[in-house]
Amino acid sequence: MLILLPPSEGKTEGGDGAPVDLATLSWPALGRARARVAKALVSVCRRSPHQARELLGLSVALDADRAANAALDTSPTMPAGRRYRGILHDALDYPTLPAAARRRADGSLVVFSGLWGAVRPPDRLPAYRIGIATKLPRIGPLPTFWREPLAGALDDAVASIGALDFRSSGYSQMYRPTPEAATKLIGVSIVDADGARAASSYQSKVAKGRVVRELLRQGAPSVERLMTSAEAIGLRADEHGDQVVIRVPAGWGLINPPKK
């Protein structure tokens, strides 16, 4: 099964690879759409720093993120598995996965992005920052822009092997499977111990990252392994039709345990 993840606002700086080559990224059919978004982002970030910060929701203190966007086509790259950082991706900690788990990650993880559409961990990316709610000139709302290209890129795989959907709400709007593929898309919800409400944003992200890490360590992704992976790290998982609900005890995840 595929594992669908959101990206992260934070990115690891720097890199040691050549500038991004769209032709080498996963799903080359997305190349034209990627080029359009990248061109619009670079243009506004170079032309008008003030307008760019307004569009991206950045303060002056975060102008380095705007400058990174302006240098998108010339800055160094690193694998997406190292580029993304933040609560979920830090909990997943792709770079420290055992070799076999990392190979499974390379073949199953799909990280959604308002700039690239979707990428895999080995794809080499520059530093950048753009939220899914950003509306770029001549592009408009990013979820709407990406919906058709991503359906063409992902539907066959989702319909064939299925997917576990850990995406947040904004990124879930980027790809809506066709009816045939929709039956193979399993949503994953993180709730509090009573199941009465969603877990806190922090705990939800930690739980997603740690569950995915354990899932990749156990073997090929499946619903059954998702359930046992949650239980292995102290969570309770229940299957409800096309949803898996994972319950997080109070205080869980607030102290980081050592990686395995």
C-alpha positions as CSV (number, residue, x, y, z in Angstrom):
1,M,0.0,0.0,0.0
2,L,1.0,3.6,-0.5
3,I,1.3,5.9,2.6
4,L,0.0,9.4,1.9
5,L,1.6,12.2,4.1
6,P,1.5,16.0,4.3
7,P,4.8,17.9,3.9
8,S,6.1,20.3,6.6
9,E,6.4,24.0,6.9
10,G,9.9,23.7,8.1
11,K,12.7,22.5,5.9
12,T,16.3,21.5,6.5
13,E,18.5,24.2,5.1
14,G,21.3,23.7,2.5
15,G,22.0,20.7,0.4
16,D,24.8,19.1,-1.6
17,G,23.0,18.2,-4.8
18,A,22.7,20.0,-8.2
19,P,19.7,22.4,-8.7
20,V,16.3,20.6,-9.0
21,D,15.7,18.8,-12.2
22,L,11.9,18.3,-12.7
23,A,12.5,15.4,-15.1
24,T,14.1,13.3,-12.3
25,L,11.3,13.7,-9.8
26,S,8.8,10.9,-9.2
27,W,5.7,11.0,-11.5
28,P,7.3,12.9,-14.4
29,A,3.8,13.5,-15.9
30,L,3.5,16.2,-13.2
31,G,6.4,18.1,-14.7
32,R,4.4,20.7,-16.6
33,A,2.2,21.5,-13.5
34,R,5.3,21.7,-11.3
35,A,7.0,24.0,-13.7
36,R,4.0,26.4,-13.7
37,V,3.8,26.6,-9.9
38,A,7.6,27.0,-9.6
39,K,7.7,29.8,-12.2
40,A,4.9,31.7,-10.5
41,L,6.5,31.3,-7.0
42,V,9.9,32.3,-8.1
43,S,8.6,35.3,-10.1
44,V,6.6,36.8,-7.2
45,C,9.3,36.1,-4.7
46,R,11.9,37.9,-6.9
47,R,9.8,40.7,-8.1
48,S,8.1,41.9,-4.9
49,P,9.3,40.7,-1.5
50,H,6.5,42.5,0.3
51,Q,3.8,41.0,-2.0
52,A,5.4,37.6,-1.7
53,R,5.4,37.7,2.1
54,E,1.7,38.7,2.1
55,L,0.8,35.8,-0.3
56,L,2.8,33.3,1.7
57,G,1.8,34.6,5.1
58,L,5.4,35.3,6.2
59,S,6.6,37.9,8.5
60,V,9.7,40.0,7.8
61,A,11.6,37.8,10.2
62,L,10.9,34.9,7.9
63,D,12.1,36.6,4.8
64,A,14.8,33.9,4.4
65,D,12.0,31.6,3.4
66,R,10.9,34.0,0.7
67,A,14.5,34.3,-0.5
68,A,14.7,30.5,-0.7
69,N,11.7,30.5,-3.0
70,A,13.3,33.2,-5.2
71,A,16.4,31.0,-5.6
72,L,14.4,27.8,-6.2
73,D,15.9,27.1,-9.6
74,T,19.6,27.6,-8.6
75,S,19.8,26.4,-5.0
76,P,21.3,23.1,-3.9
77,T,19.1,20.1,-3.3
78,M,18.8,17.1,-0.9
79,P,16.5,14.1,-0.8
80,A,13.0,14.9,0.3
81,G,13.4,12.4,3.2
82,R,16.0,14.7,4.6
83,R,14.5,18.0,3.5
84,Y,11.2,17.8,5.3
85,R,11.4,18.4,9.1
86,G,8.7,19.3,11.7
87,I,6.8,17.4,14.2
88,L,5.5,14.6,12.0
89,H,8.6,14.2,9.9
90,D,10.9,14.4,12.9
91,A,8.9,11.6,14.5
92,L,9.1,9.5,11.4
93,D,12.9,10.3,11.1
94,Y,13.4,8.8,7.7
95,P,17.2,9.2,7.7
96,T,17.6,6.9,10.7
97,L,15.2,4.2,9.5
98,P,16.9,0.7,9.2
99,A,17.9,0.0,5.6
100,A,15.0,-2.4,4.8
101,A,12.5,0.1,6.3
102,R,14.0,2.9,4.3
103,R,13.7,0.9,1.1
104,R,10.0,0.3,1.9
105,A,9.6,4.1,2.6
106,D,11.1,4.9,-0.8
107,G,8.6,2.8,-2.5
108,S,5.5,3.6,-0.5
109,L,5.7,7.1,1.0
110,V,4.0,9.8,-1.0
111,V,4.5,13.3,0.4
112,F,2.1,15.9,-0.9
113,S,3.3,19.4,-1.7
114,G,1.7,22.6,-2.9
115,L,4.8,23.2,-5.1
116,W,5.7,19.7,-6.4
117,G,2.3,18.0,-6.2
118,A,3.7,14.8,-4.8
119,V,7.2,13.4,-4.2
120,R,8.9,10.4,-2.8
121,P,11.7,10.4,-0.1
122,P,14.6,10.0,-2.6
123,D,13.5,13.0,-4.8
124,R,16.0,15.8,-4.6
125,L,14.4,19.1,-3.6
126,P,15.7,22.6,-2.8
127,A,14.6,24.5,0.3
128,Y,11.3,26.2,-0.2
129,R,8.2,27.3,1.7
130,I,4.6,27.5,0.4
131,G,1.4,26.6,2.3
132,I,-1.4,24.8,0.7
133,A,-3.7,27.8,1.3
134,T,-1.5,30.1,-0.9
135,K,-3.0,31.5,-4.0
136,L,-0.3,32.4,-6.5
137,P,-0.9,34.7,-9.5
138,R,-2.2,32.8,-12.6
139,I,-2.4,29.6,-10.5
140,G,-5.2,30.2,-8.0
141,P,-6.0,27.8,-5.1
142,L,-3.4,25.1,-5.0
143,P,-5.7,22.2,-4.1
144,T,-7.9,23.0,-7.1
145,F,-4.8,23.4,-9.4
146,W,-3.4,20.0,-8.4
147,R,-6.6,17.9,-8.4
148,E,-6.6,16.8,-12.0
149,P,-2.8,16.2,-12.4
150,L,-2.6,14.2,-9.2
151,A,-5.7,12.1,-10.1
152,G,-3.9,11.2,-13.3
153,A,-0.7,10.4,-11.6
154,L,-2.0,8.4,-8.5
155,D,-5.4,6.9,-9.3
156,D,-4.1,3.7,-10.9
157,A,-1.7,2.9,-8.1
158,V,-4.3,3.7,-5.4
159,A,-6.9,1.5,-7.2
160,S,-4.4,-1.3,-7.6
161,I,-2.6,-1.5,-4.2
162,G,-4.5,0.9,-1.9
163,A,-3.3,3.7,0.3
164,L,-3.3,4.7,3.9
165,D,-4.2,8.4,4.1
166,F,-2.4,10.4,6.9
167,R,-2.8,13.8,5.1
168,S,-4.2,16.9,6.8
169,S,-7.3,18.5,5.5
170,G,-5.8,21.0,3.1
171,Y,-3.6,18.4,1.4
172,S,-6.4,15.9,1.2
173,Q,-8.2,18.3,-1.2
174,M,-5.3,18.1,-3.7
175,Y,-6.1,14.5,-4.6
176,R,-9.6,13.0,-4.5
177,P,-9.7,9.5,-5.9
178,T,-12.1,8.4,-8.5
179,P,-14.9,6.1,-7.2
180,E,-12.9,3.0,-8.2
181,A,-9.8,4.1,-6.3
182,A,-11.8,5.6,-3.4
183,T,-12.7,2.1,-2.2
184,K,-9.0,1.4,-1.7
185,L,-8.2,4.7,0.2
186,I,-8.2,4.1,4.0
187,G,-8.3,7.3,6.1
188,V,-6.4,7.5,9.4
189,S,-7.8,9.6,12.2
190,I,-6.0,10.4,15.4
191,V,-8.3,11.0,18.4
192,D,-8.1,11.4,22.1
193,A,-8.3,8.4,24.5
194,D,-12.1,8.5,24.7
195,G,-12.5,9.0,20.9
196,A,-14.7,12.0,21.6
197,R,-12.5,14.5,19.7
198,A,-9.4,14.9,17.6
199,A,-6.1,14.7,19.5
200,S,-4.1,17.9,19.8
201,S,-2.3,19.0,16.7
202,Y,1.0,18.2,18.3
203,Q,0.1,14.7,19.5
204,S,-1.6,13.9,16.2
205,K,1.5,14.7,14.2
206,V,3.7,12.8,16.6
207,A,1.4,9.8,16.5
208,K,1.3,9.8,12.7
209,G,5.1,10.0,12.4
210,R,5.8,7.3,15.0
211,V,3.1,5.0,13.6
212,V,4.4,5.3,10.1
213,R,7.9,4.7,11.3
214,E,6.9,1.5,13.1
215,L,4.8,0.4,10.2
216,L,7.8,0.7,7.8
217,R,9.9,-1.2,10.3
218,Q,7.4,-4.1,10.6
219,G,7.1,-4.8,6.8
220,A,5.1,-3.9,3.7
221,P,2.4,-1.4,4.6
222,S,-1.1,-2.9,5.1
223,V,-4.1,-2.1,7.3
224,E,-3.3,-5.1,9.5
225,R,0.3,-3.8,10.0
226,L,-1.0,-0.3,10.7
227,M,-3.1,-1.8,13.6
228,T,-0.2,-3.7,15.1
229,S,2.2,-0.8,14.6
230,A,-0.1,1.5,16.6
231,E,-0.4,-1.1,19.4
232,A,3.4,-1.6,19.4
233,I,4.0,2.0,20.4
234,G,1.3,2.2,23.0
235,L,-1.8,3.3,21.0
236,R,-5.1,1.7,20.4
237,A,-6.3,1.3,16.8
238,D,-9.9,0.4,15.6
239,E,-11.0,-0.2,12.0
240,H,-14.3,1.3,10.9
241,G,-15.0,0.5,7.3
242,D,-12.8,2.8,5.2
243,Q,-11.3,4.5,8.4
244,V,-8.7,3.5,11.0
245,V,-9.1,5.4,14.2
246,I,-6.1,5.6,16.5
247,R,-6.6,6.7,20.1
248,V,-3.9,8.6,21.9
249,P,-3.7,8.5,25.7
250,A,-3.4,11.7,27.7
251,G,0.3,12.8,27.8
252,W,1.4,10.3,25.2
253,G,4.1,11.6,22.9
254,L,5.0,14.6,25.0
255,I,8.4,13.1,25.8
256,N,10.4,11.7,22.9
257,P,11.6,8.1,23.4
258,P,14.8,6.8,21.8
259,K,14.6,5.8,18.2
260,K,14.7,2.1,17.4
